[in-house]
Amino acid sequence: MRTTTIGDVKVLLPDLEPDDLDTTTDLDGGLTEALVEGAAWHGSHLEDVSIRSSLLIGVDLSESTWEAGSLYGCEITRTDFSGAALTGITIERCAITGSRFTGTRLIDVRLKDVLFEACRFDYATLQRVTAAGSVAFTDCTLTNGAWSSCRLPRIALRSCDLTGLELDSCHLDGTDLRGSRLHGLKTPLDNLRGVTLDEDQLPELTQLTVAALDLTVRNE
């Protein structure tokens, strides 16, 4: 059983043997134990489609729509979800690396044992996204995104760039933000209740507090 630990978050990873996977580029209503490399699925409409125990490399899912269905036990590398809309899907036991979610909309998505590593979520919208188990973002770019009504307690957001990220009515209690860039984060302070920071982030937190409370700081 493969696992990785990010801070205090232990994520169960997929355990795939590429030599045992069937090579295909045909989605055909779903995939199980498939190896997909370089498939062009741009603008696809997927409804109640499940992809299980599969390896996706360099797949183009940009501008696609995916309603219901699931990703389970998959490794996803250098895949483009830019401008896609993912609604009501479950992502479980997946490792997603070096992939692009620029401008992607994730709505009513459920995450469990998911690792996002070196992914771009700039200008992405997360609405009512829920962590039902261990979730970690590491070395990800989350700039200028908008997260609303998300329930993501005790996840890891380690060494991520949060510049310009807007948080609205999000529950992040116990979330590990150590090493992440907080400068320019746009959020009411209540959204940061219970998070974990390191000492080097305290000046950025002070700047957020001054801005959130509209304080005037004067030097005599």
Secondary structure, 3 states (H helix, E strand, C coil): CCEEEECCEEEECCCCCHHHCEECCCCCCEEECEEEECCECCCCEEECCEEECCEEECCECCCCEEECCEEECCEEECCECCCCEEECCEEEEEEEECCECCCCEEECCEEEEEEEECCECCCCEEECCEECCCEEEECCECCCCEEECCECCCCEEECCECCCCEEECCECCCCECCCCECCCCECCHHHHCCCECCHHHHHHHHHHHHHHCCCCCCCC
